Amino acid sequence: MTDTARLCNACEHLLGADDRYCPRCGEPTSLKVDPDATIPVALGSAGSSAVASDSAVTIVDQAQPLTPPPSGKGFRAWFQQVLGTEFEIISFLGKGGFARVYKARDTRLDRIVAVKVIRPEVFGTELFTESFRKEGIALAKLRHPGIVPIYDIRERDGLIYYIMPFVQGVTLDERLSRTRLPPYESRRILAELADTLSAAHRAEMVHLDVKPDNVFLEGDHQKVLLVDFGIAMAITETVPDASEGPIVGTPLYMSPEQAQGLPEIDHRSDIYSLGVLGYRMLMGRPPFTGQPDSILKKHIEEAPVPIRKINPTIPKDFADAIMRCLEKDPWDRFHTTKELADTLEAVTFGTQRESVAVESRTGLNGNLVALIAVAVLLLGIFVGGWIG
């Protein structure tokens, strides 16, 4: 009888006969497979396929579901094995609704890239896998300065991943956690996002998860990039019995139609989310807060407090544009993101920007500053005339 006992290649832990990953350290175990326990088969046999490994040929039954990757610390080692020697994982960058992103080195071209891979928790789920695949294909065709391009899409061992440029910077959420943005900077970011979404909408892509975490500010010039397209198929928050269908997205930034799970959602949902984002940048908080189910109900039923009622120093045309984005009925919002982008670009600040800056430094109201300036000017004229 053949001895089938195996030890982990990394920590020498005793493995069970069916352990593909070490229960102690999570490392893959295929390198210690006993050659005598591997059933030889001719390549190309009906109903099966052969996958080469470092020590043997492993049989994959196509009728059986793929073994999911480890969801804990062992995933990185497992994914590195899938990547092979072509890409070397350097560090973990973050995760979204159904994907993880790693910083890696392209060993062939000697360049740093980002690798986005579907999360192990949804591995093998057709809905998420197909959405992830479609997102990559659509983004690979889309060209816009505000969208991170995709170099390539790969699929190995049932795992889909993208190769993308590595960009340095911070998310808008990180920026907002440090300080509130001045209105003219908020206007710039929103206008660039609207222009980016306009290109996506022309390509029949709807983001459905526009939020600070998905807005990236690159480099010293804080160039605006919108990431995580196609995230609408990832359930980040689900509220049972609150809608006609599945609710996808992030409650704080959902449109009323998203909150209701309506089947017919179009680009105007993104316009609403841009309005929520603009409201947060100007007011320091989103229009609605609370528990997820409470927030969804407010998006559907309640009107947000008008921006200028809270802060009358915000230019009227800027505040009006944000509030129009937040209309409950999609037909009452901007018809296109291009129209919104043009409206935002036309917003002017002039001396108001300066008076707001003075007010922030001195605590004086902008109108009072202007009156003081006029009084000083008149006093100077009077004194000059008297001396002369």
C-alpha positions, 0 to 999 in steps of 0.5 A: 500500500502506498504511503499517502502522508504529506507534509506542508512545503512551508511549515512541515505541518501534517496534511490530510489526504484532500488538503490543497492548502495547509490548515496551519499557514494557508500555503498551497500544498501541490508541491508535496503531492506524492507522485505515486498518488497521481493518476496518470491520464492521457492529455485531452481525454473526454470529460477532463483536462490536464493542468501542469504543475511543478511536480505532476499532472493534476486532473480537473473534472470539468463537471465539478465546481472549481475548488475555491481559493483560500479567503484568508492569508493564504490567498496572496500565496495562492494568487502568486502561484496563479500569476506564475513568474510573469508578475511578482506581487509586492503589496496589497492595495485595497479591496472593493465590492467584489475585487482585490487590488495588488501592487505588482512588478511586471517581470518581463517589462520591468514596470510596476502595475496594479493587478485587480482580481475577483475576491475569493468570497465570490469566486465561482459565482456566475453573476459576479464573475460575468459582471467582472469579466464584462467590466474589464472588456468594456473598460479595455475599449474605453479611452478617457483621461479620467479612467484608468486603462486596462492593459490586459485581462487574464483568466487562469484556474477559473480566476479572472484578473486585470493588469492595469497601470499603477497610479499614486495618490489618495482617494477622495474619501481620504482627502475629505477625512483630513479637511473640507474642500474649498468650493472651487476645488469641489467644483473642479472635482465634480466637473471632471467626474461629470466629464468622465461619466459622460464618456462612460455613458456614451459607451453605455456604461453606468457606474452605479457606485459613485462615492469618495472611495471610488474617486482617486486623486492622482499625483501633485496635481490631484488629477481626478480618476474614477475607478470600480466601473461595473461595481453595480453587480456587487452587493455592498449593502442589502436591505431585505423587504425594502424594494422590488428587486435586489439593492446594489451599491452604497446606501449613502450615495444611492439614487431613489431608483437604486434604493427601490431596486427598480429594474430600469436604472440609467445614467441619471442614477449616476447624476444623483450620486454626483449630487450626493458627492457634491453635497458632502464636499460642500456641507461636510456630510451627505444629505442623509445619514443613519442606518442603511434602511433609514438612509434608503427610505430618506433617499426615496421620500425626503428632500435634502436641506437646501445647500444655501440654507446651510451655507449662503456663501456657496454661489447660487448657480453651484448650489442650484446645480447640486440640488437639481442632481438630487431631484427624486424624479430622474426626469427633473435632474440634468438630462446628461452628465455632459449638461451637468459638466458644462453647468459646473464649468460655468460656475464662477467665484470671482471676489466671492472666493476671496471674501470666503477666504477672508471670512475663514481667516478672520471670522468676518462675514463676506458682506461685512468685509466688503462694507468695511472696504468701501468705508475705508475707501470713502474715508481716504477720499474725505481725508485726502480732500480735507488735507488738500 
